[in-house]
Amino acid sequence: MNRRRDATAPLPGAHDGLVVATYGRHLLVEADDRTRTRCHPRGKRQEAVVGDRVRWTPSGDEGVVDAVLPRRNVLFRQDALRTKVFAANLDQVLVLLAAEPTFAEPQLARALIAARQAGIEPLIALNKRDVQPAFAEAWARLAPYRAMGETVLPLQLQGDDASADADLAALTERLRGRVTLVMGASGVGKSTLVNRLVPHAQADTQAISRALGTGRHTTTRTSWYWLDDGHGGALIDSPGFHEFGLHHIAPEALARWMPDLAPYVGQCRFHNCTHRREPGCAIQAAIAPHGPIAPHRWRMYQDLYEELAAARTP
């Protein structure tokens, strides 16, 4: 009887490694001794991403990735046109916002929902604390997120006063020993944050560009940077925050991934309640001023529900 070979079984001459950068179909794979090899996947259907552990075999000066090893988790977004995978095997996702430019709250909510659905802890940081009154206004907009238990940290990446240093130290402590995907829109200070936390980031970026044969200022590449914390912490810098489709989430499951709505799931009069117009809905009964749910969060839920339901309509 013919038996299909286990794709993760060791091959003669094979090595295990960590994907630390991707660009197109090119991968940069790091060995345990931190040496890196440019690789490409075997076959068209195999899609390794940054954070993946892979099994690869040498091929001249490069390598061929034969298999992606089992993942703990993977963060991705999906809309009607495509699925974009950000990274795999994450401990947390850091969503970086700024007082200016004004952040889009629906975009923030989508990122948090995707992270929780993937089993990944989210973390929010609000940059530009020195820009007032814009920071105070943005901080107030995040009050519902702090109330529902999300961690929100103030941050000031420009300047070197004591409060700015304290902000960065508090964030650094949250990153210690953890693999963190950093997401943020243009202008929020993501590159500045990476350079502050990883002094060798610019040199690493140039080395990655040379290894993958990309331009020095490539902005469509996802890259891994080791933190000098002595505990194996790392940052993954990824583009792609401007759009965040959630079409992989069923509309009836949406409420359980929103921390302010989740406690009321299962308490409605009807077991198939969509939490929009049905009588006896526990979520609607908990909307302020009668409960802790902010009205705009419920409206956001309604909009997302309609979007996800429409995506499943033939």
C-alpha positions as CSV (number, residue, x, y, z in Angstrom):
1,M,0.0,0.0,0.0
2,N,1.3,3.4,-0.9
3,R,1.5,5.8,2.0
4,R,1.6,9.6,1.7
5,R,4.8,11.0,3.2
6,D,4.4,13.2,6.2
7,A,5.3,16.7,4.9
8,T,6.9,17.6,8.2
9,A,9.0,14.5,8.4
10,P,12.8,15.2,8.2
11,L,14.3,14.8,4.7
12,P,18.0,13.9,4.1
13,G,20.0,17.1,4.5
14,A,17.0,19.1,5.7
15,H,17.1,22.0,8.2
16,D,14.5,23.6,10.4
17,G,14.5,27.4,10.4
18,L,12.5,30.6,11.1
19,V,11.1,32.8,8.4
20,V,12.3,36.3,9.2
21,A,11.3,38.1,6.0
22,T,9.2,37.6,2.9
23,Y,8.9,39.5,-0.4
24,G,6.9,38.0,-3.2
25,R,7.8,34.3,-3.4
26,H,11.2,34.9,-1.8
27,L,11.8,34.0,1.9
28,L,14.6,34.7,4.3
29,V,15.1,31.8,6.7
30,E,17.1,32.0,9.8
31,A,18.9,29.0,11.4
32,D,19.3,28.6,15.2
33,D,22.8,30.1,14.9
34,R,21.2,33.2,13.4
35,T,22.7,32.6,9.9
36,R,20.2,33.4,7.2
37,T,19.5,31.9,3.8
38,R,17.4,33.1,0.9
39,C,14.9,30.5,0.0
40,H,11.9,29.9,-2.2
41,P,8.9,27.6,-1.6
42,R,8.6,24.2,-3.3
43,G,5.4,24.4,-5.4
44,K,2.9,27.2,-5.9
45,R,0.4,26.4,-3.1
46,Q,2.9,26.6,-0.2
47,E,2.7,29.9,1.6
48,A,5.1,30.5,4.5
49,V,4.9,33.8,6.3
50,V,7.1,35.6,8.8
51,G,7.1,33.8,12.1
52,D,6.6,30.4,10.5
53,R,8.9,27.5,11.4
54,V,9.8,25.7,8.2
55,R,11.8,22.7,7.0
56,W,14.1,23.5,4.1
57,T,16.9,21.9,2.1
58,P,20.0,23.7,0.6
59,S,20.1,24.2,-3.2
60,G,23.3,25.8,-4.2
61,D,23.7,29.2,-2.4
62,E,20.0,29.3,-1.6
63,G,17.4,26.9,-0.2
64,V,14.0,25.4,-0.9
65,V,11.3,25.4,1.7
66,D,9.7,21.9,1.7
67,A,7.2,22.3,4.5
68,V,5.7,24.7,6.9
69,L,5.7,23.3,10.4
70,P,2.5,23.4,12.5
71,R,1.5,26.9,13.6
72,R,0.2,28.1,17.0
73,N,-1.8,30.8,15.4
74,V,-1.9,33.0,12.3
75,L,-3.2,36.6,11.9
76,F,-4.9,37.4,8.6
77,R,-7.5,39.6,7.0
78,Q,-9.9,38.6,4.3
79,D,-12.2,40.6,2.0
80,A,-14.2,39.8,-1.2
81,L,-11.0,39.8,-3.3
82,R,-8.2,38.3,-1.4
83,T,-6.8,37.0,1.9
84,K,-3.6,38.6,3.3
85,V,-1.7,36.7,6.0
86,F,0.3,39.0,8.2
87,A,2.4,36.6,10.4
88,A,2.3,33.4,12.3
89,N,3.1,32.1,15.8
90,L,2.5,35.4,17.6
91,D,2.2,36.2,21.3
92,Q,0.6,39.6,20.8
93,V,-0.4,42.3,18.3
94,L,0.5,45.9,19.0
95,V,-1.8,48.4,17.2
96,L,0.0,51.7,17.1
97,L,-2.2,54.8,16.9
98,A,-1.4,58.5,17.1
99,A,-3.1,61.7,18.2
100,E,-2.4,63.0,14.7
101,P,-3.4,61.8,12.1
102,T,-6.8,61.0,13.6
103,F,-7.2,57.3,13.8
104,A,-10.2,55.5,12.3
105,E,-11.9,53.6,15.2
106,P,-13.6,51.0,12.9
107,Q,-10.2,50.1,11.6
108,L,-8.9,49.7,15.2
109,A,-12.0,47.6,16.1
110,R,-11.4,45.3,13.1
111,A,-7.8,44.7,14.0
112,L,-8.7,43.8,17.6
113,I,-11.5,41.5,16.5
114,A,-9.1,39.6,14.1
115,A,-6.5,39.3,16.8
116,R,-8.9,37.9,19.4
117,Q,-10.5,35.5,16.8
118,A,-7.0,34.2,16.1
119,G,-6.3,33.7,19.8
120,I,-3.7,36.5,19.9
121,E,-3.6,39.1,22.7
122,P,-4.0,42.7,21.5
123,L,-2.2,45.7,22.8
124,I,-2.9,49.4,21.9
125,A,-0.4,52.3,22.1
126,L,-1.3,55.9,21.5
127,N,1.6,58.0,20.2
128,K,2.3,61.7,20.2
129,R,1.4,62.5,23.8
130,D,3.2,65.8,23.4
131,V,0.6,66.9,20.8
132,Q,-2.2,68.6,22.7
133,P,-5.1,68.9,22.8
134,A,-5.2,66.2,20.0
135,F,-3.8,63.6,22.3
136,A,-6.3,64.2,25.1
137,E,-9.2,64.0,22.6
138,A,-7.8,60.7,21.2
139,W,-7.2,59.3,24.6
140,A,-10.9,60.1,25.5
141,R,-12.0,58.2,22.3
142,L,-10.2,55.2,23.6
143,A,-12.1,55.2,27.0
144,P,-14.5,52.5,25.9
145,Y,-11.6,50.2,25.1
146,R,-9.9,50.7,28.4
147,A,-13.3,50.1,30.1
148,M,-13.7,46.8,28.4
149,G,-10.3,45.6,29.6
150,E,-8.0,46.4,26.6
151,T,-4.5,47.6,27.5
152,V,-3.9,51.1,26.2
153,L,-0.5,52.7,26.7
154,P,0.4,56.4,26.2
155,L,3.5,57.0,24.1
156,Q,5.8,59.8,23.0
157,L,8.4,58.8,20.5
158,Q,9.7,62.3,19.8
159,G,11.8,63.9,22.5
160,D,14.0,62.6,25.3
161,D,12.4,63.9,28.5
162,A,11.6,61.8,31.5
163,S,8.0,61.1,30.6
164,A,8.8,60.0,27.1
165,D,11.5,57.6,28.5
166,A,9.0,56.3,31.0
167,D,6.4,55.7,28.3
168,L,8.9,53.7,26.2
169,A,10.0,51.7,29.2
170,A,6.5,50.7,30.0
171,L,5.9,49.5,26.4
172,T,9.2,47.7,26.3
173,E,8.3,45.8,29.4
174,R,5.1,44.6,27.6
175,L,7.3,43.3,24.7
176,R,9.9,41.5,26.7
177,G,10.3,37.9,25.7
178,R,7.3,38.0,23.4
179,V,6.8,37.9,19.6
180,T,4.8,41.0,18.7
181,L,3.4,42.0,15.4
182,V,3.4,45.9,15.1
183,M,0.6,47.4,13.0
184,G,-0.1,51.0,12.3
185,A,-1.3,53.4,9.6
186,S,1.1,55.7,7.8
187,G,2.3,58.6,9.9
188,V,1.7,57.1,13.4
189,G,5.4,56.6,14.1
190,K,5.8,52.8,13.4
191,S,9.3,53.1,11.8
192,T,10.4,55.4,14.6
193,L,9.2,52.9,17.2
194,V,11.0,50.0,15.6
195,N,14.2,52.1,15.4
196,R,13.9,53.1,19.0
197,L,13.3,49.6,20.2
198,V,15.8,47.9,17.8
199,P,18.9,50.2,17.4
200,H,20.2,47.8,14.7
201,A,16.9,47.8,12.7
202,Q,18.2,50.0,9.9
203,A,21.3,47.7,9.4
204,D,19.0,44.7,9.6
205,T,16.7,46.2,7.0
206,Q,19.5,46.8,4.6
207,A,20.8,43.3,5.1
208,I,17.4,41.8,4.4
209,S,17.0,44.0,1.3
210,R,20.4,42.7,-0.1
211,A,19.5,39.1,0.7
212,L,16.0,39.3,-1.0
213,G,17.2,41.5,-3.8
214,T,14.6,44.3,-3.0
215,G,14.9,48.0,-2.9
216,R,16.3,49.8,0.2
217,H,12.9,51.5,0.9
218,T,10.6,48.6,0.2
219,T,7.4,49.2,2.2
220,T,5.5,46.1,1.2
221,R,7.7,43.6,3.0
222,T,7.1,42.0,6.4
223,S,10.3,41.7,8.5
224,W,11.3,40.2,11.9
225,Y,13.6,42.1,14.3
226,W,15.1,40.6,17.4
227,L,14.9,42.7,20.5
228,D,18.1,42.9,22.6
229,D,16.2,41.8,25.7
230,G,18.0,38.6,26.4
231,H,14.6,36.8,26.5
232,G,13.9,36.0,22.8
233,G,11.6,38.9,22.3
234,A,11.0,40.1,18.7
235,L,9.1,42.6,16.7
236,I,7.4,41.9,13.3
237,D,6.9,45.0,11.2
238,S,4.1,44.5,8.8
239,P,2.3,46.8,6.3
240,G,-1.3,46.5,5.3
241,F,-3.2,48.2,8.1
242,H,-5.2,50.6,5.8
243,E,-7.8,47.9,5.0
244,F,-8.9,45.1,7.3
245,G,-11.5,42.8,6.0
246,L,-13.1,40.3,8.4
247,H,-14.9,38.0,5.9
248,H,-13.4,34.9,7.5
249,I,-15.6,35.5,10.5
250,A,-19.2,34.3,10.6
251,P,-21.6,37.2,11.4
252,E,-23.3,35.1,14.1
253,A,-19.9,34.7,15.8
254,L,-18.9,38.4,15.7
255,A,-20.2,39.5,19.1
256,R,-18.1,36.9,21.0
257,W,-14.9,38.6,19.7
258,M,-15.9,42.1,21.0
259,P,-15.1,42.1,24.7
260,D,-17.8,44.6,25.7
261,L,-20.5,42.5,23.9
262,A,-19.2,39.0,24.6
263,P,-20.4,38.7,28.3
264,Y,-24.0,39.0,27.1
265,V,-23.8,36.4,24.4
266,G,-26.1,33.5,25.3
267,Q,-28.3,35.5,27.6
268,C,-30.8,36.6,25.0
269,R,-34.4,35.4,24.9
270,F,-33.8,33.7,21.5
271,H,-30.9,31.4,21.0
272,N,-30.3,32.6,17.5
273,C,-30.5,36.3,18.4
274,T,-28.5,38.5,16.0
275,H,-28.4,41.4,18.6
276,R,-29.9,43.9,16.2
277,R,-33.6,44.1,16.3
278,E,-34.9,41.1,18.3
279,P,-36.9,41.5,21.5
280,G,-35.3,40.2,24.7
281,C,-31.7,40.9,23.5
282,A,-29.3,41.0,26.4
283,I,-26.8,43.1,24.4
284,Q,-29.3,45.8,23.5
285,A,-30.4,45.9,27.1
286,A,-26.8,46.6,28.2
287,I,-26.4,49.7,25.9
288,A,-25.7,52.9,27.8
289,P,-27.3,54.5,29.8
290,H,-28.8,51.2,30.9
291,G,-25.5,49.3,30.8
292,P,-21.8,49.6,30.0
293,I,-21.9,49.2,26.2
294,A,-21.2,52.4,24.4
295,P,-23.9,53.1,21.8
296,H,-21.4,53.7,19.0
297,R,-19.9,50.3,19.7
298,W,-23.3,48.6,19.1
299,R,-23.7,50.6,15.9
300,M,-20.3,49.4,14.8
301,Y,-21.3,45.9,15.5
302,Q,-24.5,46.3,13.4
303,D,-22.4,47.7,10.5
304,L,-19.9,44.8,10.7
305,Y,-22.7,42.2,11.0
306,E,-24.4,43.5,7.8
307,E,-21.1,43.5,6.0
308,L,-20.3,39.9,7.0
309,A,-23.8,38.7,6.3
310,A,-23.7,40.3,2.8
311,A,-20.4,38.6,2.1
312,R,-22.1,35.2,2.6
313,T,-25.1,36.0,0.4
314,P,-24.8,34.2,-3.0
